[in-house]
Amino acid sequence: MKEYIIQLITAFLGSAGFAIVFNIRSSLVFLASVGGFLSWGLFLIFQSITANYFVASFVASAFAALYGEVMARVNKTPASVFFIPGVVSLIPGGALFYTMSYALRSDWDMFRQYSSLTVQYALGIACGLSIAWALWYMFQKFLTNRNTLEEKNA
């Protein structure tokens, strides 16, 4: 349990660091960091439930995308202000490092193991973001069409 708390705090601080590096308004840094905290929390939950890195990355990145879209509307700012710091905590830096390290050492069995893990992370993140954005924009289009029909009928 202690290691999960440390990971969540680190995800929050890492997301805050990226928010600051990207020069996000200081009033929004906390909200952007909360996105990273919650995304990593969802990753940990789904990884422990499914033991599948793809599924955990998928769910966490989809949440980060939706969180970014909702917070963007609430705060009247671009969604990237929120979803980039939210996804930063999901980037498979360790897996990628070990993949390259084993490739340089010519340890091909470990290279295959870590490269598979890295690809699962990356595909999960990419698919989660893509599907969440597609659903978000379909929802927005539905609301726009519904409002247009209501105005015509009024």
Backbone bond lengths (Angstrom), bond angles and torsions (degrees), N, CA, C in turn:
res aa  C-N    CA-C-N  psi(-1)  N-CA   C-N-CA  omega(-1)  CA-C   N-CA-C  phi
1 M - - - 1.458 - - 1.522 110.97 -
2 K 1.323 115.75 -39.79 1.456 120.36 -178.77 1.529 111.17 -61.48
3 E 1.346 116.28 -38.39 1.465 119.32 -178.96 1.531 111.00 -68.08
4 Y 1.335 117.87 -32.64 1.461 120.21 177.28 1.527 110.94 -67.56
5 I 1.313 116.55 -39.87 1.469 120.33 178.37 1.526 110.02 -63.38
6 I 1.323 116.39 -43.24 1.466 120.38 178.20 1.524 110.20 -63.04
7 Q 1.333 117.60 -41.59 1.459 120.63 179.03 1.525 111.10 -64.09
8 L 1.312 117.45 -40.33 1.467 120.29 179.84 1.524 111.41 -66.81
9 I 1.323 116.57 -41.92 1.471 119.75 177.63 1.524 110.10 -63.69
10 T 1.320 116.12 -41.87 1.461 120.66 179.01 1.524 110.96 -64.86
11 A 1.335 117.49 -39.31 1.467 120.70 176.97 1.518 110.59 -62.27
12 F 1.327 116.48 -41.78 1.465 120.54 177.71 1.532 110.55 -61.90
13 L 1.331 116.63 -48.73 1.463 120.49 -178.18 1.530 112.07 -66.81
14 G 1.327 116.83 -38.73 1.465 120.30 177.19 1.516 111.69 -64.24
15 S 1.320 116.51 -41.62 1.461 120.61 177.16 1.526 110.49 -65.16
16 A 1.328 116.49 -39.12 1.475 120.06 177.37 1.520 110.00 -63.76
17 G 1.327 117.05 -41.34 1.459 120.55 178.47 1.519 112.12 -60.23
18 F 1.332 116.82 -44.42 1.462 119.57 178.01 1.520 111.14 -67.67
19 A 1.316 117.49 -36.50 1.467 119.82 177.02 1.521 110.50 -61.59
20 I 1.312 116.37 -39.91 1.467 120.06 178.74 1.526 110.69 -69.62
21 V 1.340 116.93 -42.15 1.466 120.68 178.80 1.529 110.65 -61.31
22 F 1.334 117.13 -37.78 1.456 121.18 179.00 1.523 112.29 -80.78
23 N 1.319 116.40 6.73 1.466 122.69 174.54 1.533 112.20 59.81
24 I 1.313 114.82 42.15 1.463 120.15 176.66 1.521 107.96 -75.21
25 R 1.324 115.58 141.90 1.467 120.69 178.62 1.518 110.23 -48.82
26 S 1.318 116.60 136.76 1.467 120.85 -175.42 1.526 112.53 -59.13
27 S 1.311 118.05 -29.51 1.462 120.36 179.49 1.537 111.90 -71.13
28 L 1.342 117.84 -16.07 1.467 121.41 -178.48 1.523 113.39 -105.68
29 V 1.326 117.81 -6.56 1.469 121.12 -177.35 1.523 110.39 -61.17
30 F 1.311 117.27 -42.77 1.471 119.85 -179.36 1.521 110.93 -61.69
31 L 1.344 117.67 -46.88 1.465 120.64 -179.14 1.525 111.86 -64.75
32 A 1.317 116.92 -37.03 1.463 120.55 176.90 1.526 110.28 -65.94
33 S 1.315 116.79 -38.59 1.462 121.61 179.66 1.524 111.89 -69.01
34 V 1.313 116.21 -34.90 1.471 120.31 176.49 1.528 109.75 -61.41
35 G 1.323 117.04 -36.32 1.463 120.53 176.91 1.523 111.62 -60.22
36 G 1.332 117.31 -43.72 1.462 120.96 177.26 1.519 111.84 -65.03
37 F 1.317 116.00 -40.81 1.463 122.09 177.94 1.528 110.79 -60.22
38 L 1.337 116.03 -49.82 1.464 120.32 -178.21 1.528 111.99 -68.50
39 S 1.327 116.54 -38.03 1.473 119.94 178.03 1.518 110.86 -61.79
40 W 1.329 116.09 -45.66 1.458 118.73 179.81 1.525 110.59 -67.44
41 G 1.317 117.06 -36.07 1.459 120.00 176.47 1.525 111.50 -61.21
42 L 1.330 116.87 -43.86 1.462 120.28 176.57 1.525 111.22 -64.02
43 F 1.325 116.30 -39.48 1.464 119.49 177.16 1.532 109.83 -58.42
44 L 1.317 116.97 -47.94 1.463 120.44 -179.11 1.526 111.90 -61.78
45 I 1.325 116.29 -41.77 1.468 120.36 -179.93 1.525 110.37 -63.36
46 F 1.330 116.66 -50.65 1.458 119.28 -176.55 1.518 112.41 -71.87
47 Q 1.311 117.65 -29.01 1.459 119.92 177.01 1.526 109.96 -68.93
48 S 1.324 116.98 -37.28 1.467 118.93 178.70 1.528 111.44 -74.17
49 I 1.325 118.13 -30.56 1.467 121.54 179.34 1.528 110.70 -75.78
50 T 1.321 116.95 -48.38 1.469 120.60 -172.25 1.522 113.92 -99.34
51 A 1.333 118.33 -21.58 1.467 122.85 -174.03 1.521 110.73 56.95
52 N 1.335 116.11 31.17 1.459 122.02 -178.54 1.527 108.06 -127.25
53 Y 1.326 115.98 117.61 1.462 120.28 -176.97 1.517 112.10 -68.28
54 F 1.327 117.11 -33.65 1.460 119.86 179.28 1.522 110.42 -62.87
55 V 1.321 116.61 -50.57 1.470 121.03 -178.06 1.525 110.64 -62.08
56 A 1.325 116.69 -44.74 1.467 120.25 -179.16 1.532 110.65 -63.25
57 S 1.324 117.60 -43.67 1.467 120.97 178.34 1.519 111.04 -66.26
58 F 1.324 116.24 -39.00 1.459 121.67 179.47 1.526 110.91 -60.09
59 V 1.316 116.19 -52.91 1.473 121.07 -177.62 1.528 110.60 -63.33
60 A 1.331 116.62 -45.60 1.462 120.32 -177.20 1.532 111.63 -65.78
61 S 1.322 117.96 -40.54 1.463 119.47 -179.63 1.526 111.35 -73.62
62 A 1.340 117.11 -34.40 1.462 119.64 175.18 1.525 109.80 -62.52
63 F 1.325 115.97 -41.58 1.464 119.44 176.45 1.525 110.36 -61.75
64 A 1.332 117.22 -44.46 1.468 120.79 -179.06 1.525 110.95 -59.93
65 A 1.328 117.12 -40.31 1.461 120.60 179.14 1.528 111.13 -66.09
66 L 1.323 116.80 -45.79 1.466 120.08 179.71 1.523 111.32 -67.66
67 Y 1.321 116.65 -39.66 1.458 120.75 176.00 1.531 109.84 -59.30
68 G 1.323 115.87 -44.58 1.460 120.17 179.21 1.515 112.41 -61.65
69 E 1.316 117.23 -42.22 1.465 120.62 -179.94 1.526 111.78 -66.12
70 V 1.329 116.11 -44.38 1.467 119.72 -179.42 1.533 110.42 -65.73
71 M 1.333 116.30 -47.16 1.467 119.55 -178.99 1.527 111.31 -65.33
72 A 1.317 117.10 -31.24 1.466 120.36 177.48 1.523 110.32 -64.62
73 R 1.324 116.31 -41.59 1.469 119.28 179.16 1.526 110.82 -68.28
74 V 1.317 116.34 -41.45 1.468 120.51 -178.66 1.530 110.87 -65.22
75 N 1.332 116.67 -41.39 1.469 120.98 -174.97 1.520 114.27 -99.00
76 K 1.342 116.77 3.00 1.459 122.18 179.00 1.530 112.27 51.74
77 T 1.315 114.30 56.67 1.463 122.31 -179.05 1.530 107.95 -145.56
78 P 1.321 119.18 162.12 1.475 119.85 179.58 1.527 112.23 -62.20
79 A 1.316 115.88 146.99 1.463 121.16 -178.00 1.526 112.48 -64.97
80 S 1.318 117.31 -28.91 1.470 120.36 -179.19 1.521 112.25 -61.57
81 V 1.326 116.99 -24.47 1.462 121.19 176.93 1.529 110.38 -59.65
82 F 1.325 116.45 -30.64 1.462 120.51 -176.67 1.522 113.26 -103.79
83 F 1.345 117.71 -39.12 1.464 116.42 -173.80 1.527 113.20 -78.29
84 I 1.327 119.05 -27.92 1.473 118.75 178.54 1.526 110.80 -66.18
85 P 1.329 120.06 -52.02 1.476 117.77 175.48 1.529 112.69 -62.08
86 G 1.333 117.10 -27.99 1.458 120.11 178.74 1.516 113.28 -70.08
87 V 1.320 117.09 -30.42 1.461 121.25 -178.46 1.526 111.83 -90.84
88 V 1.320 117.45 -20.85 1.466 120.97 -176.92 1.527 111.66 -55.07
89 S 1.310 116.80 -39.26 1.466 119.33 -178.38 1.530 111.82 -67.83
90 L 1.331 118.23 -15.93 1.465 121.57 -178.70 1.523 113.30 -91.25
91 I 1.306 117.63 -11.10 1.463 120.49 -176.00 1.525 109.44 -63.03
92 P 1.334 116.65 129.79 1.478 120.57 -173.83 1.529 112.58 -81.44
93 G 1.300 117.34 62.80 1.462 121.05 -177.74 1.514 113.58 -61.19
94 G 1.310 116.91 -44.91 1.463 120.35 -179.57 1.510 111.67 -64.16
95 A 1.332 116.91 -46.31 1.466 120.63 -179.45 1.526 110.61 -62.99
96 L 1.322 116.60 -40.57 1.464 120.00 178.90 1.524 111.07 -66.28
97 F 1.329 116.95 -41.13 1.466 120.74 178.04 1.524 110.66 -59.75
98 Y 1.338 116.86 -48.19 1.458 119.74 -178.84 1.528 111.69 -67.43
99 T 1.324 117.45 -33.66 1.463 120.39 175.93 1.522 110.16 -58.53
100 M 1.332 115.97 -50.24 1.470 120.18 -179.09 1.525 111.37 -68.04
101 S 1.313 116.67 -37.38 1.462 120.56 -179.71 1.525 111.03 -62.72
102 Y 1.331 116.65 -45.47 1.466 119.80 179.92 1.529 111.30 -70.08
103 A 1.321 117.55 -31.30 1.463 119.46 175.86 1.531 110.19 -65.30
104 L 1.327 117.12 -41.88 1.466 120.24 178.93 1.521 112.17 -67.41
105 R 1.324 116.78 -29.89 1.468 121.39 178.95 1.532 112.03 -85.23
106 S 1.326 116.79 -4.72 1.470 123.78 -176.74 1.529 112.47 61.33
107 D 1.315 117.08 31.39 1.462 122.69 174.48 1.528 106.60 -93.81
108 W 1.341 115.90 84.70 1.455 120.90 -168.14 1.520 113.37 -71.73
109 D 1.303 118.68 -27.36 1.467 119.79 176.51 1.525 111.16 -65.82
110 M 1.318 116.59 -47.65 1.472 120.39 178.19 1.531 110.50 -68.93
111 F 1.323 116.41 -35.07 1.463 120.36 176.94 1.524 110.07 -59.20
112 R 1.335 117.66 -47.01 1.461 121.18 179.32 1.525 111.11 -62.14
113 Q 1.309 116.56 -40.58 1.463 120.54 -179.39 1.529 110.70 -63.03
114 Y 1.329 116.88 -49.86 1.463 119.92 -177.62 1.521 112.84 -74.45
115 S 1.331 117.72 -31.51 1.465 118.38 177.85 1.524 109.74 -68.83
116 S 1.317 117.74 -35.76 1.457 121.13 175.89 1.531 110.24 -63.10
117 L 1.301 116.36 -43.41 1.468 121.66 177.73 1.531 110.97 -62.09
118 T 1.327 116.61 -44.29 1.461 121.21 179.93 1.520 111.03 -62.74
119 V 1.320 117.18 -42.39 1.464 121.23 179.27 1.526 110.23 -65.38
120 Q 1.326 117.85 -39.21 1.468 120.38 177.80 1.531 110.80 -60.98
121 Y 1.324 115.76 -45.92 1.468 120.16 176.58 1.527 110.90 -57.36
122 A 1.320 115.41 -52.75 1.469 120.60 -174.64 1.525 112.00 -63.03
123 L 1.324 116.58 -44.69 1.466 119.18 178.43 1.522 111.69 -65.24
124 G 1.322 116.68 -39.04 1.459 119.72 177.50 1.516 111.92 -61.16
125 I 1.324 116.20 -43.58 1.467 120.59 178.89 1.522 110.17 -64.58
126 A 1.336 116.99 -48.32 1.462 120.87 -177.79 1.530 111.75 -63.34
127 C 1.313 116.85 -45.36 1.468 119.97 -179.90 1.527 111.75 -67.37
128 G 1.307 116.45 -40.60 1.466 119.84 179.02 1.514 112.02 -61.77
129 L 1.325 116.86 -46.34 1.462 120.60 178.25 1.527 110.65 -63.44
130 S 1.316 116.92 -46.57 1.465 121.10 -176.74 1.521 112.16 -61.92
131 I 1.315 116.50 -47.89 1.465 119.51 -177.93 1.523 111.17 -68.94
132 A 1.319 117.32 -39.94 1.466 119.73 178.65 1.520 110.76 -62.33
133 W 1.332 116.77 -44.19 1.469 119.37 178.82 1.518 111.59 -65.81
134 A 1.330 117.56 -39.95 1.464 120.15 178.15 1.524 110.23 -61.19
135 L 1.327 117.18 -45.23 1.470 120.44 178.53 1.526 111.35 -64.98
136 W 1.322 116.66 -39.67 1.470 120.46 179.47 1.528 110.61 -62.00
137 Y 1.336 116.32 -46.72 1.457 119.37 -177.90 1.527 111.93 -70.67
138 M 1.320 118.05 -30.98 1.465 120.43 173.34 1.526 109.94 -65.47
139 F 1.315 116.45 -41.45 1.464 121.28 177.66 1.529 110.51 -63.11
140 Q 1.323 116.75 -43.54 1.470 120.65 178.50 1.532 110.50 -62.56
141 K 1.317 117.11 -42.22 1.463 121.79 179.44 1.525 110.14 -64.05
142 F 1.333 116.52 -40.85 1.460 120.91 177.61 1.524 110.53 -60.50
143 L 1.332 116.74 -46.35 1.471 119.99 179.83 1.517 111.33 -63.54
144 T 1.317 116.99 -40.39 1.469 121.19 179.50 1.521 110.04 -64.05
145 N 1.328 117.18 -45.67 1.467 120.70 179.51 1.517 111.55 -64.64
146 R 1.323 116.94 -39.98 1.465 120.70 179.52 1.527 110.54 -64.34
147 N 1.336 116.46 -43.21 1.462 119.89 179.41 1.523 111.21 -65.95
148 T 1.329 117.35 -36.89 1.465 121.35 177.60 1.519 110.90 -64.56
149 L 1.333 117.39 -42.77 1.455 121.03 178.13 1.522 111.78 -64.95
150 E 1.322 117.10 -39.86 1.470 121.07 178.63 1.521 111.03 -64.19
151 E 1.339 116.79 -38.32 1.460 120.31 179.58 1.529 110.73 -68.43
152 K 1.326 116.92 -37.02 1.471 120.52 178.66 1.520 111.41 -67.82
153 N 1.342 115.69 -37.53 1.462 120.34 -178.44 1.513 113.29 -79.46
154 A 1.317 117.65 -15.34 1.467 120.64 -177.20 1.498 113.40 -80.13
